[in-house]
């Protein structure tokens, strides 16, 4: 997997270490790698697989004492630290 560094992270002098999760079996490997790296923070990107396993992800971040930012409000409702993303319910209301 090619590692990319978005302009926003580069401007803040942040190093991103993405972990690819394509299926349930990838979770253990990715979470182990994150634990080994001892990062200063954690961001869970949006997606159906991630959202399905959000309680597992929130529990991992909490247990690891990682400040975590999530793309969906449901993660915060499950105990996550904070959400930085669009309010999808409000978006649907605006469409109608």
Residue pairs with C-beta under 8 A, 6 or more apart in sequence:
1 18
1 20
3 16
3 17
3 18
4 16
4 18
5 15
5 16
6 16
9 15
9 16
17 33
17 37
17 39
19 29
19 30
19 31
19 33
19 34
20 26
20 30
21 27
21 30
21 49
21 50
22 49
23 49
24 49
24 53
27 53
27 56
31 60
34 42
34 60
34 64
34 66
35 64
39 66
40 67
41 66
41 67
41 68
41 69
42 61
42 64
42 66
42 67
42 68
42 69
43 68
43 69
43 70
43 71
44 50
44 54
44 57
44 61
44 68
44 69
44 70
44 71
44 75
45 71
46 71
46 72
46 85
50 57
51 72
51 74
54 70
54 72
54 74
54 75
54 78
54 80
55 78
57 68
57 70
57 75
58 68
58 70
58 75
58 78
58 79
58 80
59 79
60 66
61 67
61 68
61 80
61 81
62 79
67 81
68 75
68 80
68 81
68 82
69 81
69 82
69 83
69 84
70 76
70 80
70 81
70 82
70 83
70 84
70 85
71 83
71 84
71 85
72 83
72 85
72 88
73 83
73 85
73 87
75 83
76 82
76 83
